[in-house]
Amino acid sequence: MTPPETALPPGTLDLHVHAAPDIKPRSVNDLSLARACVDLGWQGAALKSHSEPTGGRAAMAGAATGAGMIGGLVLNRAIGGLNPAAIAAFASATPDTARIVWMPTRDAAHDIARKGTGRAAVPVLDGSAPAEGLTEVLEAIARHDLVLASGHLHPAETVAVFRLAKAAGVRRLLVTHATAPITDMGDDLLQECLELGAHVEICARNVFGDDRARIDPAKLGRAAEVFRLCGGRALLSSDLGDTRYPLPWEGLAQLAGALAGQGIPAADLRHALTEIPAHLVHQSTA
């Protein structure tokens, strides 16, 4: 699969791509995505799966193509929920690619309540206290200097977990798809995350309209608002791989172009596509 030329700058790093193999069909697989990264001159991309760690997959795809692929782990029930042993294994088995740990997504209580899926939840809080396993999970993330991403938590849960994470020594925080309907926390809570040192992800998937092909002006307007609010802490990702949407590099290019049309300077967009994600996942915090 040879990607078309896009408006994205060399060195783009997409920290949120869903690729096959997966439990549902995907528009790209690990190798086709990695080859596209090389063809486009990207740094690479992060593989996100709701059901399995992707550190080994990232290592194999990167070795086969030369792309800088990144692995992740989502704390859903498939890997034991709030499971510090899974984090330790993920980080130890693939130390060169293991970089991101997401809080629960499909198994987050907030996601289940919003979507009515009836799944068994992985709670992260017990009232205002950490749920069983959360403290150990945060300590494992801190020990391995991984990125903690908020997943599909309720916005108020995200702030509470980030506060606990900071206290546990976690140094890399990321608000997941900050303009998605399920996780848009409003400006006040978003500002609290920024004050904790978090970076904020704006995703291409969340600006498309109901037809999944054209950008919705209202959704784009919210993305531009969040970008401006976050200043130099916003990064752009695709959150693509769903077969109903554009390919990851196409959707990400559409997001960047549309934000430029909203008056976001080209230099700021380039920074949000390249330096900011690279700084978050790679720069030493020692």
N, C-alpha and C positions, 0 to 999 in steps of 0.2 A: 504494500500500500504506500504509494508515494504521495505525500501531502502537497497541496497546492501552496504557492507562495502566499504568505500572509503579511499583515502589517505588524506582526509582533517582532520585537527587537531580538537580535542574537543574545543568547544568554538567558532567555526566558526560562523560568522554573515554575512549573505548575504543581502545586502541592496537594492536588485533590482530583484524582482520576480513577474512575471505576473501570477496570479492564477484566477481560476473561483470562483464565477460567473463573467463573463465578456461579452463583446459584440462580442467576437470571441471565438472559442474553445480553451481550455487550457489543458495542460497535467497534471496539478495538480489543486486541489481546496484548499481553505483556510485550511480546516481541514487536508487533506492528507499532505499538506506541513508542517503544524505545528506538526503533528505526526512524520513526517520524521525528523524534527529538534530534537525532543526528542529522537528518536531512534538513531540518529547519534551523540548525545551529543553536538549539536550546542547550541549557545545562542538563536538563533531564525532567523527570516528573515523579511524583509520589503515587504509589499504587494503594488505593483504599479498598478494602473488602469489609463488608459488615459481618463476615462469618469466619475469617481466618487471618492469621498473620501473613504479611506479604514481604517480609525481609528476605527470605530465600528466593522468592520469585524476582524481587528487584535485583538481587545479586546475580542471578542467572541471566536475566535480560540485559543487565549492564555489561556483564562479561562477554555476551554474544555480540553486542553492538558498539560498545564504547560509550554509551549514554550514562549519565549520572543518575541512575534510578534510585529511588528512595522507598523504603519499606515502612509499613505502619501496622498498628494493632488496634482494633476496636474492642472495647470492653463489654461486648454483648455476651449473652448466655452461651454462645457456641464455644467461647474460650474460657468459660467459667466465671463470667461477670467480673467483679472486682477481685481479680486474681493476680497477686504480686508475683507468683511463681511463673505465670505466663509472661509477664513483663521481663523478668530475669532471663528466661529462656530466649525470648525474642532478642533481647539486647546482646546476650552472650553468643548465641548461635550465628548471628549476622551483624557483628559490630560495625561493619563498614556501611551498611545500608539502613539499619534500624534507627529511625529518628523520631517517629510520631506515635503517640498514644492518644487515641480518642476516647473520651467518656462514652457511655452507652449511646447508641443511635436508635435502631429499631426497637431495642429493649429498654430504652429510657422510659420512665413512667410518664413523662410529659408527652412523648411521641405516641405512646399507646393510648393515652387519654384523648389526644387530639384526633387520632386516626381511627380509634375504635377497633384496633386489631385483635384485642383479646389476648395478646401475648403476655407471658409472665415477665414482670418488670425486674430490672436490676436497679434497686434503689441506691442512691448515693448519699442521701441525708436521712437521718432519723430525727425529725423535727429540725432543730437547729444544730444538732450534733452530727458528726460523721457516721454514716452507716457502717455496718460491719465490713471491714476490708478496705475502706477508703483510705484510712491513714497509712496502712501498709503499702497500698498502691501508690500514693503520692510520694512516700519515702523511696520506693523503687524507681519511680520516674526521676526523682531528684538525684538518686545515687548514680544512675546511668546518664544523667544530663540529657534527657529526652524532652521533646516538645509535648506539652499537655494541651490537647485541643478539646473544646467543650462538647463536641458531639451534638446530640439532640436534647440536651438538658433544658429545663425551663430557664428562662433568662435570669430569674432570681437565684436559681440553683447554681447557674454558671458563676455568678459573682461570689456566692458563698464558697463554692469549691475552689475558685481561684484564690480567695483569701486563705483558705486552709492550705492550699498548695504553696503559696508564698511562705507561710509559716513553716512548712515542711522542707523548704529549701529548693523548690522547683524554680528554675530560672527562665524557662521558655514557655510562654502562655499564648494560646491562639484561640480567638473566638471563631467558631466554625460558622460558615455561611451566614454572616451577620444580617443579611437582608432577606433571608428565607422567611416565609410566613410563620413557620413553626418556631424560629429562633430569633426573630427580630425583637430586640430587647428595648427599643426606644433609646433616645439619646441619653437619658439620665443614667441608666444602668450601663450603657456602653461607655460613658465617661468614667464610671467607676472601674471598669475593666482597664481602660487606658491608664488610669492612675495607678493601677497595680502593675503596670508595665506590659500589658498584653498587646499583641498584634491582633489585627482584625481582618478577617477574610471576606472579600466580596467575590461572589461566584457568578460566572456567566449563566449557569442554569437558572438562576433566580431573576434574571431580567427578561426572559422569554415569556411571551403571552400564551394563551390557551392552545394556540396552534403549534407551539413549540418550535416555530420556525422564524417568527418575527419578534423583535424586541417590543415590549410593552412600555409606553412612555412613562406611566406612573411608576412602574418597577425600576426603570432606569433612573428616574428622578430620585427615588429613595437611595439607590446605589451611589449616585453623585453626592447626595447629602452626607451619607456615611463616609464616603471617601474624604470629603472636605473636613468633616469633624475629626477624623482620625489623623489627618496630616500625614506625617512620615511613618505612621505605624499601620497603614492599610496595605494589604497585598491582594493581588488578583489571582484567582484560581478558576478552573473551569467547572468542577463538580460534574463532569460529563463522562460519557461512556454509555449512557442510556440510549438504546437504539432509536428512540422517538425524537431525539434532539440532534443538532449538528455534531459533527466530530469534535473532539476536545479542542484541537488547535483552531478549528473554524469558529466555534462558539467563543473561545477566549479572544480571538481577534475581533469578533463582532462586539464583544463587551468593551474592549479597549477603544475601538473606533467610536462606539456610541458615547463613551465617557469623554472622549476628545470633543465630540460634538456638543457636549454639555459644558465645555469650557475648561475641562481639566487639562493643565499643561502637559505637553508631550513628555517633558523631562520627568514629571511626577509619575506619569503612567509607566514610563520605562523603569523608573526606580521600583515601582510596585510590582513589576513583572520580573525583575532580575535581582537587584541588590537586596531588597527587603526579605523576600523568601529565602535567599541564600544565607543572609545574616542570621535569620531565625533558626535554620536547621543546621548550619555548619560552623558559624563563628564560635570560637572558644569562649566559654563564660567563666573559666577558671580564674 
